[in-house]
Amino acid sequence: MNFTLYSKLNCNACDVAKDLLKKSNIEFTEYVVGKDISKEELLWVVPGSKVLPQAICDGKIIGNWLGIEQFIKDYNVNREK
């Protein structure tokens, strides 16, 4: 699984997303907007994104931290099968 998280500094929702991923033992690559990637580059990767964090897994846009939370629920269900 290739999981990428786009975040920014001083972002509570980004911190929540990272904590959720870490607690679920999901490895991810993090790119900090304004440091590792520009806002323009983010919009190219995740068109129309207006909030952070944003996540992509295996090329599929997961979305913000609510999408990440749902992804983790689905991931854990599938892992238990």
Backbone as CSV, one residue per row, in Angstrom:
resi,resn,N_x,N_y,N_z,CA_x,CA_y,CA_z,C_x,C_y,C_z
1,MET,0.854,-1.173,0.000,0.000,0.000,0.000,0.898,1.234,0.000
2,ASN,0.549,2.184,-0.833,1.292,3.443,-0.937,0.368,4.568,-0.474
3,PHE,0.561,5.050,0.755,-0.307,6.060,1.350,0.464,7.368,1.480
4,THR,-0.114,8.432,0.948,0.518,9.752,0.994,-0.414,10.728,1.698
5,LEU,0.151,11.493,2.616,-0.606,12.494,3.359,-0.023,13.870,3.059
6,TYR,-0.885,14.800,2.683,-0.495,16.193,2.464,-1.020,16.982,3.653
7,SER,-0.133,17.686,4.327,-0.498,18.401,5.543,0.109,19.790,5.530
8,LYS,-0.101,20.512,6.620,0.571,21.799,6.811,0.928,21.925,8.282
9,LEU,1.795,22.851,8.582,2.211,23.082,9.961,1.074,23.715,10.760
10,ASN,1.054,23.470,12.052,0.056,24.055,12.950,-1.368,23.765,12.503
11,CYS,-1.624,22.514,12.158,-2.935,22.089,11.644,-3.463,20.968,12.534
12,ASN,-4.479,21.277,13.334,-5.032,20.273,14.245,-5.593,19.076,13.497
13,ALA,-6.316,19.307,12.411,-6.884,18.204,11.630,-5.776,17.326,11.047
14,CYS,-4.675,17.939,10.648,-3.531,17.176,10.128,-2.941,16.298,11.214
15,ASP,-2.838,16.850,12.428,-2.312,16.081,13.553,-3.230,14.899,13.889
16,VAL,-4.536,15.126,13.828,-5.500,14.047,14.075,-5.322,12.947,13.029
17,ALA,-5.202,13.339,11.766,-5.030,12.362,10.687,-3.757,11.541,10.885
18,LYS,-2.668,12.202,11.220,-1.401,11.483,11.440,-1.524,10.526,12.613
19,ASP,-2.167,10.954,13.688,-2.357,10.081,14.849,-3.201,8.857,14.486
20,LEU,-4.280,9.081,13.720,-5.127,7.965,13.294,-4.332,6.945,12.479
21,LEU,-3.534,7.435,11.557,-2.737,6.543,10.718,-1.709,5.780,11.537
22,LYS,-1.036,6.479,12.434,-0.019,5.828,13.270,-0.638,4.774,14.180
23,LYS,-1.776,5.089,14.801,-2.446,4.142,15.698,-2.937,2.909,14.941
24,SER,-3.208,3.068,13.651,-3.674,1.949,12.829,-2.523,1.230,12.137
25,ASN,-1.295,1.639,12.468,-0.093,1.026,11.873,-0.090,1.105,10.348
26,ILE,-0.545,2.225,9.834,-0.515,2.468,8.396,0.666,3.388,8.112
27,GLU,1.632,2.861,7.385,2.798,3.670,7.023,2.380,4.680,5.955
28,PHE,2.929,5.890,6.058,2.578,6.925,5.090,3.757,7.843,4.858
29,THR,3.722,8.465,3.688,4.690,9.504,3.356,3.971,10.830,3.514
30,GLU,4.593,11.749,4.229,3.972,13.054,4.471,4.692,14.135,3.675
31,TYR,3.896,14.981,3.029,4.403,16.170,2.356,3.755,17.380,3.004
32,VAL,4.562,18.308,3.471,4.066,19.517,4.119,3.945,20.611,3.061
33,VAL,2.718,21.119,2.894,2.459,22.173,1.914,3.176,23.440,2.362
34,GLY,3.882,24.051,1.439,4.667,25.246,1.737,6.113,24.926,2.075
35,LYS,6.394,23.642,2.296,7.761,23.213,2.594,8.221,22.179,1.562
36,ASP,7.476,21.084,1.453,7.841,19.994,0.547,7.144,20.104,-0.811
37,ILE,6.020,20.787,-0.822,5.191,20.899,-2.023,4.477,22.249,-1.975
38,SER,4.273,22.865,-3.118,3.562,24.154,-3.156,2.051,23.928,-3.197
39,LYS,1.286,24.978,-2.911,-0.175,24.894,-3.008,-0.598,24.532,-4.426
40,GLU,0.114,25.089,-5.402,-0.205,24.819,-6.801,0.027,23.346,-7.141
41,GLU,1.125,22.794,-6.634,1.405,21.376,-6.873,0.348,20.492,-6.207
42,LEU,-0.086,20.876,-5.015,-1.131,20.115,-4.336,-2.405,20.099,-5.169
43,LEU,-2.767,21.242,-5.724,-3.979,21.306,-6.545,-3.858,20.463,-7.806
44,TRP,-2.656,20.258,-8.279,-2.455,19.383,-9.426,-2.647,17.924,-9.014
45,VAL,-2.179,17.586,-7.804,-2.276,16.217,-7.310,-3.691,15.905,-6.820
46,VAL,-4.293,16.849,-6.093,-5.635,16.683,-5.536,-6.488,17.853,-6.024
47,PRO,-6.994,17.767,-7.254,-7.743,18.896,-7.832,-8.937,19.307,-6.959
48,GLY,-9.092,20.599,-6.779,-10.231,21.135,-6.036,-10.105,21.063,-4.524
49,SER,-8.978,20.584,-4.031,-8.835,20.486,-2.574,-8.812,21.882,-1.965
50,LYS,-9.587,22.043,-0.907,-9.679,23.348,-0.252,-9.217,23.283,1.197
51,VAL,-9.089,22.074,1.738,-8.688,21.911,3.137,-7.561,20.887,3.234
52,LEU,-6.860,20.957,4.338,-5.836,19.966,4.646,-6.216,19.307,5.957
53,PRO,-5.850,18.057,6.148,-4.997,17.247,5.292,-5.745,16.707,4.091
54,GLN,-4.984,16.204,3.139,-5.504,15.458,2.004,-4.694,14.173,1.924
55,ALA,-5.344,13.100,1.533,-4.659,11.813,1.476,-4.959,11.102,0.171
56,ILE,-3.962,10.332,-0.264,-4.085,9.500,-1.462,-3.533,8.126,-1.107
57,CYS,-4.255,7.093,-1.502,-3.780,5.732,-1.285,-3.817,4.990,-2.616
58,ASP,-2.659,4.511,-3.028,-2.531,3.763,-4.288,-3.187,4.500,-5.458
59,GLY,-2.984,5.816,-5.489,-3.489,6.630,-6.587,-4.928,7.089,-6.446
60,LYS,-5.632,6.622,-5.420,-7.035,7.008,-5.191,-7.094,8.109,-4.136
61,ILE,-7.809,9.182,-4.458,-7.960,10.287,-3.504,-8.878,9.851,-2.368
62,ILE,-8.366,9.931,-1.145,-9.121,9.574,0.054,-9.831,10.808,0.609
63,GLY,-9.169,11.952,0.533,-9.768,13.205,0.994,-9.198,13.685,2.312
64,ASN,-10.036,14.402,3.054,-9.592,15.035,4.298,-9.582,14.032,5.447
65,TRP,-9.479,14.510,6.672,-9.335,13.591,7.808,-10.564,12.723,8.011
66,LEU,-11.746,13.200,7.614,-12.945,12.353,7.708,-12.856,11.188,6.725
67,GLY,-12.350,11.463,5.532,-12.131,10.407,4.554,-11.077,9.426,5.036
68,ILE,-10.055,9.944,5.695,-9.001,9.093,6.248,-9.583,8.199,7.334
69,GLU,-10.431,8.766,8.183,-11.065,7.990,9.245,-11.892,6.847,8.659
70,GLN,-12.657,7.126,7.608,-13.454,6.080,6.964,-12.557,5.046,6.299
71,PHE,-11.480,5.489,5.662,-10.526,4.579,5.037,-9.976,3.608,6.076
72,ILE,-9.624,4.113,7.251,-9.068,3.265,8.304,-10.100,2.242,8.769
73,LYS,-11.349,2.661,8.942,-12.409,1.717,9.324,-12.525,0.610,8.286
74,ASP,-12.573,0.983,7.010,-12.680,-0.002,5.934,-11.447,-0.894,5.884
75,TYR,-10.282,-0.304,6.058,-9.020,-1.040,6.042,-8.978,-2.075,7.146
76,ASN,-9.407,-1.691,8.344,-9.399,-2.618,9.477,-10.399,-3.746,9.284
77,VAL,-11.561,-3.461,8.713,-12.558,-4.488,8.428,-12.011,-5.483,7.418
78,ASN,-11.409,-4.975,6.355,-10.854,-5.854,5.325,-9.665,-6.662,5.834
79,ARG,-8.910,-6.109,6.740,-7.737,-6.791,7.296,-8.161,-7.953,8.198
80,GLU,-9.337,-7.822,8.818,-9.832,-8.867,9.720,-10.422,-10.051,8.975
81,LYS,-10.742,-9.890,7.705,-11.356,-10.982,6.931,-10.353,-12.066,6.630
